Amino acid sequence: MHFQRLNLVNLDLLREFLELLGQGKDSFRYFEKRPLEIVNNHLYSWLLIDEDVPVAYGHLEEEKGVIWLGIAVAQKLTGHGYGKIMLEKLIQDAKDSGLSHVCLTVDKSNLRAISLYERYDFKRLEEFTSFYKYKLNLLEKK
């Protein structure tokens, strides 16, 4: 298992992952209104590769002064720990970059993801009709 950093040269891997995302596209809508090439503008964009198959995607992106964290796991591979591995990688990248916090949104119906984020001390900031906004303070000491 290894991480592959995404760039303009290897977008074919991202396309392959998005095909494997399956019904996960219903809750991970990031690329619906964005070109795949946006990964080149991210602070970090990763695919987690296991046995030559892209099993999880993650990114850190700055937008209007907010650092957004995004994660998706291939539909048939949820529950295998890939989301946790990707989340840990992105949190470490954020810390290594000196970021003070990261935010994310998650559909209210995505209970597995909500549980994961809350285990990593993400705090719910806002509630919207169909999703929550969370924030992780990276400077807090435990």
C-alpha positions in Angstrom: 0.0 0.0 0.0 1.3 3.5 -0.8 0.3 7.1 -1.4 0.4 8.5 -4.9 0.4 12.3 -5.1 -1.9 13.5 -7.9 -0.9 16.0 -10.6 -1.7 16.8 -14.2 0.3 13.8 -15.5 -1.5 11.0 -13.6 -5.2 12.1 -13.7 -5.9 8.7 -15.3 -5.5 7.3 -11.7 -8.1 9.8 -10.4 -10.5 8.8 -13.2 -10.0 5.2 -12.3 -10.8 5.9 -8.7 -13.9 7.9 -9.5 -15.2 4.9 -11.4 -14.6 2.8 -8.3 -16.3 5.3 -6.1 -19.7 4.0 -7.3 -22.6 5.2 -5.1 -20.0 7.1 -3.0 -20.5 9.8 -5.7 -23.8 10.5 -4.0 -22.0 11.9 -0.9 -18.7 12.9 -2.4 -19.7 15.5 -5.0 -16.5 17.4 -5.1 -15.7 16.8 -8.8 -19.3 17.3 -10.0 -18.7 21.0 -10.6 -14.9 21.0 -10.8 -12.5 19.8 -13.4 -10.1 17.0 -12.4 -7.2 19.4 -13.1 -8.1 21.3 -9.9 -5.9 18.8 -8.1 -2.9 20.8 -9.4 -4.1 23.8 -7.3 -4.5 21.8 -4.0 -2.1 21.9 -1.2 -2.1 18.1 -1.3 -4.0 15.6 -3.4 -3.5 11.9 -2.8 -4.7 8.5 -3.9 -4.1 5.6 -1.6 -3.1 2.6 -3.8 -3.5 -1.0 -2.6 -2.4 -3.8 -4.9 -2.4 -1.4 -7.9 -6.0 -0.2 -7.2 -6.8 3.3 -6.1 -8.9 2.7 -3.0 -9.1 6.2 -1.4 -8.8 9.8 -2.4 -8.0 12.8 -0.2 -7.1 16.5 -0.5 -6.3 19.6 1.4 -7.5 22.8 -0.5 -7.4 26.4 0.5 -10.6 28.3 -0.6 -11.3 31.9 0.6 -9.0 31.5 3.6 -10.4 28.2 4.7 -8.4 24.9 4.5 -10.8 22.2 3.4 -10.2 18.5 3.8 -11.9 16.1 1.5 -11.9 12.3 1.6 -13.6 9.5 -0.4 -13.3 5.7 -0.3 -14.2 3.4 -3.2 -17.7 2.1 -2.6 -16.9 -1.6 -2.3 -14.0 -1.0 0.1 -15.6 1.1 2.8 -15.1 -0.3 6.3 -11.5 -1.6 5.6 -9.7 1.3 7.2 -8.8 3.2 4.1 -10.6 6.3 5.1 -8.8 6.3 8.5 -5.4 5.9 6.7 -6.2 8.8 4.4 -7.5 11.0 7.2 -4.3 10.4 9.2 -2.1 11.3 6.2 -4.0 14.5 5.5 -3.9 15.6 9.2 -0.2 14.9 9.3 0.3 16.9 6.0 -1.7 19.8 7.6 0.4 19.7 10.7 3.7 19.5 8.8 2.5 22.5 6.8 2.0 24.5 9.9 -1.8 24.8 9.5 -3.8 25.7 12.5 -7.0 24.0 11.5 -8.9 22.2 8.7 -12.6 22.1 7.9 -14.8 19.6 6.1 -18.5 19.0 5.4 -20.2 15.7 5.6 -23.7 14.5 4.7 -25.9 13.8 7.7 -26.6 10.4 6.3 -22.9 9.4 6.2 -22.8 8.0 9.7 -19.6 6.0 9.2 -17.7 9.2 8.2 -19.2 11.2 11.0 -18.0 8.6 13.5 -14.5 8.7 12.0 -14.2 12.4 12.1 -15.5 12.7 15.7 -13.0 10.0 16.8 -10.3 12.3 15.5 -11.7 15.3 17.5 -13.4 17.1 14.7 -15.9 19.4 16.3 -19.3 20.2 14.7 -19.5 23.9 13.9 -22.7 24.2 11.9 -25.7 22.2 10.8 -27.4 22.6 7.4 -30.4 20.9 5.9 -28.5 17.9 4.6 -24.9 18.2 6.0 -22.7 19.3 8.8 -19.6 21.4 8.9 -16.8 20.3 11.1 -13.4 21.8 12.1 -10.3 20.2 13.6 -8.0 22.5 15.6 -4.5 21.2 14.9 -2.9 23.3 17.7 -4.8 22.0 20.7 -2.9 19.8 23.0 -4.4 16.6 24.4 
